[in-house]
Amino acid sequence: MTYLYHGSTTQNIKTLEPRKRYTPQGKIDYSAIYATPLIAYAATHSFPWSSDEGVGLDVGDTKIFFNIPEALQERLQVPISIYKISDEHFKHTEEEVTGYTWHTTEPVDVLEEKQYSSVEAALKELGVDFKYI
């Protein structure tokens, strides 16, 4: 079995349910559960943000680079969970530009939950190269 990861500010979830999410230019316009094979990438998507707000995300060969405007620093202080789930029923999200996003429109049972005291703590622990700009 292959696993994917989903980050969220909501903790103690047993079953993930499809939700609509904001995407720049409205590229993805349907309710789904989004997940990734990269646990650190899940941490970067565990809280609400948009590139329209000046957030920058780049996935390199061995590192994830994440630039967050100082004005959004408070958002990174909330607790999060990263959920480990089966990749069954997921398909690659072609519309997403980094290539590290999969989605499903079906509910998914959580296999494991890892809680973090904050988004910032998760990013640090998971080796994301992030900075406030």
Long-range contacts (C-beta under 8 A, 24 or more apart in sequence): 1-86, 1-87, 1-88, 2-37, 2-86, 2-87, 3-37, 3-84, 3-85, 3-86, 3-87, 3-111, 4-35, 4-36, 4-37, 4-84, 4-85, 4-86, 4-87, 4-90, 4-102, 5-35, 5-36, 5-37, 5-38, 5-39, 5-41, 5-42, 5-82, 5-83, 5-84, 5-85, 6-33, 6-34, 6-35, 6-36, 6-42, 6-82, 6-83, 6-85, 7-42, 7-43, 7-44, 7-45, 7-46, 7-47, 7-80, 7-81, 7-82, 7-83, 7-122, 8-46, 8-80, 8-81, 8-82, 8-83, 9-46, 9-47, 9-48, 9-78, 9-79, 9-80, 9-119, 10-81, 11-79, 11-80, 11-81, 11-113, 11-115, 12-81, 12-113, 13-81, 13-83, 13-110, 13-113, 14-109, 14-110, 15-107, 15-108, 15-109, 15-110, 16-83, 16-85, 16-107, 16-108, 16-109, 16-110, 17-107, 18-104, 18-105, 18-106, 18-107, 22-48, 22-50, 23-95, 23-96, 24-50, 24-51, 24-52, 27-95, 27-96, 28-93, 28-95, 28-96, 28-103, 30-105, 31-105, 32-103, 32-104, 32-105, 33-103, 33-104, 33-105, 33-106, 33-107, 33-108, 34-93, 34-101, 34-102, 34-103, 35-85, 35-87, 35-90, 35-101, 35-102, 35-103, 35-104, 36-100, 36-101, 36-102, 37-87, 37-100, 37-102, 38-64, 38-100, 39-82, 39-126, 40-64, 40-123, 40-126, 40-127, 40-128, 41-98, 41-100, 42-82, 43-80, 43-82, 43-116, 43-119, 43-122, 43-123, 43-126, 43-128, 44-123, 44-128, 44-130, 46-80, 46-81, 46-82, 46-119, 46-122, 47-75, 47-76, 47-78, 47-80, 47-119, 48-75, 49-75, 54-133, 56-133, 57-98, 59-98, 59-99, 59-100, 63-127, 63-128, 63-129, 64-127, 64-128, 64-129, 65-128, 65-129, 65-130, 66-123, 66-128, 66-129, 66-130, 66-131, 67-130, 67-131, 67-132, 67-133, 68-130, 68-131, 68-132, 68-133, 69-132, 69-133, 70-132, 70-133, 73-132, 75-119, 76-118, 76-119, 76-120, 76-123, 77-118, 77-119, 77-120, 78-118, 78-119, 79-115, 79-116, 79-117, 79-118, 80-115, 80-116, 80-118, 80-119, 80-122, 81-113, 81-114, 81-115, 81-116, 82-113, 82-114, 82-116, 82-122, 83-110, 83-111, 83-112, 83-113, 84-110, 84-111, 84-112, 84-113, 84-114, 85-109, 85-110, 85-111, 86-111
